[in-house]
Amino acid sequence: MSPGFLEVDRESRIDSDDSWGYFEVSLTMNRQTAEVSTATSPAVRVRFAPSPTGFLHIGGARTALFNWLFARSLGGRFFLRIEDTDLARSTDEAIAAILDGLRWLGLDWDRWGDTDPVRQTGRLARYRAEALRLLDAGLAYRCDCTAEALDARRKEALAAGRPPRYDG
């Protein structure tokens, strides 16, 4: 199965204010196995998370379709989460085009919280608070590298035939 074929989290944690708790989904293309795995866990929940930098393309439409079919065939839920954190390239027109494309395909999505669809930028305050909590608990650290230093490291690794990796 190619990456992105079915975008189902193997294990996801949704905080208590989303009232989902923990769930785990075993991925398989075999419907019978999928039904067995969901019999002992809560219903399947999948999401499609396009970046609104242009029109819905065929690969995104395929991913949305397979996720929608997987969820609906098992009585699960299909969520739409707009990845609009690239503020320089994300546009409201592109969001409208993606939503229109999904509707044209006949794909509906379930509500997730009080917004429809969920936009990542609408949750930035929460992400910031969680990042600060991790920093305070010593479970994360700040990177003090400049963009120029990171770019130089990336170019150096590529020139040496190595994949770029963060070394800090």
C-alpha positions in Angstrom: 0.0 0.0 0.0 1.5 3.4 -1.0 1.9 6.1 1.6 -1.2 8.3 1.8 -3.4 5.6 0.2 -5.6 5.5 3.3 -4.9 8.3 5.8 -5.9 6.7 9.0 -3.9 7.3 12.1 -2.6 4.0 13.6 -3.0 5.6 17.0 -4.4 9.0 17.7 -4.9 11.0 20.8 -7.6 13.6 20.8 -7.8 15.7 23.9 -10.7 15.5 26.3 -12.4 18.7 25.0 -12.8 16.9 21.7 -14.4 14.0 23.7 -13.0 11.2 21.6 -10.4 9.7 23.8 -8.0 7.1 22.4 -8.7 4.9 19.5 -6.6 2.6 17.3 -7.4 1.4 13.8 -5.7 -1.5 12.0 -5.2 -0.7 8.4 -6.0 -3.3 5.8 -7.6 -3.4 2.4 -9.4 -6.6 3.5 -12.9 -5.4 4.6 -13.5 -8.5 6.7 -10.3 -7.9 8.7 -11.2 -4.3 9.1 -14.6 -5.2 10.4 -13.1 -7.5 13.0 -10.6 -4.9 14.1 -13.3 -2.3 14.6 -15.5 -4.6 16.5 -13.2 -4.3 19.5 -12.5 -0.6 19.1 -14.6 2.5 18.6 -15.8 3.3 15.1 -13.3 4.1 12.3 -12.4 7.8 12.0 -10.4 9.0 9.0 -9.6 12.5 7.7 -8.6 14.2 4.6 -6.3 17.1 5.1 -5.7 19.1 1.9 -3.4 22.2 1.8 -5.5 25.0 0.2 -2.8 26.3 -2.2 -4.8 25.6 -5.3 -7.5 23.3 -6.8 -8.2 19.8 -5.6 -5.9 17.6 -7.7 -6.5 14.0 -8.8 -4.2 12.6 -6.0 -6.1 14.5 -3.4 -9.4 13.4 -4.8 -8.3 9.8 -4.8 -7.2 10.0 -1.2 -10.4 11.7 -0.2 -12.5 9.1 -2.1 -10.7 6.1 -0.5 -10.9 7.5 2.9 -14.6 8.3 2.5 -15.3 4.9 1.1 -13.4 3.2 3.9 -15.1 5.2 6.7 -18.6 4.9 5.2 -18.4 1.2 4.4 -17.6 0.5 8.1 -20.1 3.0 9.6 -17.2 5.3 10.5 -16.7 9.1 10.2 -14.9 11.1 7.6 -13.5 14.4 8.7 -12.1 17.3 6.6 -9.2 19.3 8.1 -7.9 22.2 6.1 -4.1 22.5 6.4 -4.0 26.3 6.1 -0.9 27.0 8.1 1.1 28.1 5.0 -0.2 31.6 5.3 1.7 32.8 2.3 0.2 30.4 -0.1 -3.2 29.4 1.5 -6.2 31.2 0.1 -9.9 31.3 0.8 -10.5 30.8 -2.9 -8.5 27.6 -2.8 -10.5 26.3 0.2 -13.7 27.1 -1.7 -12.4 25.2 -4.7 -11.5 22.2 -2.7 -14.8 22.1 -1.0 -16.6 22.5 -4.3 -14.5 19.6 -5.8 -15.4 17.3 -2.9 -19.1 18.2 -3.2 -18.9 17.6 -7.0 -17.5 14.1 -6.2 -20.4 13.5 -3.9 -18.3 13.3 -0.8 -19.7 14.7 2.4 -17.8 15.0 5.7 -18.7 14.9 9.3 -18.5 17.9 11.7 -15.5 18.0 14.0 -16.2 20.3 16.9 -17.8 23.7 16.3 -16.3 24.5 12.9 -16.9 23.0 9.5 -14.5 22.1 8.2 -11.7 22.4 10.8 -9.0 24.8 9.8 -5.6 24.3 11.4 -5.1 28.1 11.8 -8.2 28.0 14.1 -6.3 25.8 16.5 -2.9 27.7 16.6 -3.5 29.0 20.2 -4.1 25.4 21.3 -0.9 24.2 19.5 1.1 27.1 21.1 -0.2 26.2 24.6 0.7 22.5 24.1 4.2 23.4 22.8 4.8 25.6 25.8 3.6 22.8 28.1 6.0 20.4 26.5 8.8 22.9 26.9 8.0 23.5 30.5 7.9 19.8 31.2 11.4 19.3 29.6 9.9 17.1 26.8 10.8 19.5 24.0 13.5 22.1 23.3 13.8 25.3 21.3 16.0 25.3 18.2 18.2 28.4 18.0 19.4 27.6 14.5 19.0 30.4 11.9 17.3 29.7 8.6 20.6 30.3 6.9 22.5 27.8 9.1 19.8 25.2 8.4 20.0 25.9 4.7 23.8 25.6 4.7 23.5 22.2 6.5 21.0 21.0 4.0 23.1 22.0 1.1 26.2 20.4 2.6 24.4 17.1 3.2 23.0 17.1 -0.4 26.4 17.9 -1.9 27.9 14.9 0.0 25.1 12.7 -1.3 23.4 12.3 2.1 19.8 13.1 2.9 19.3 16.3 4.8 18.8 15.7 8.5 18.5 17.9 11.5 21.6 17.4 13.7 20.7 19.8 16.5 
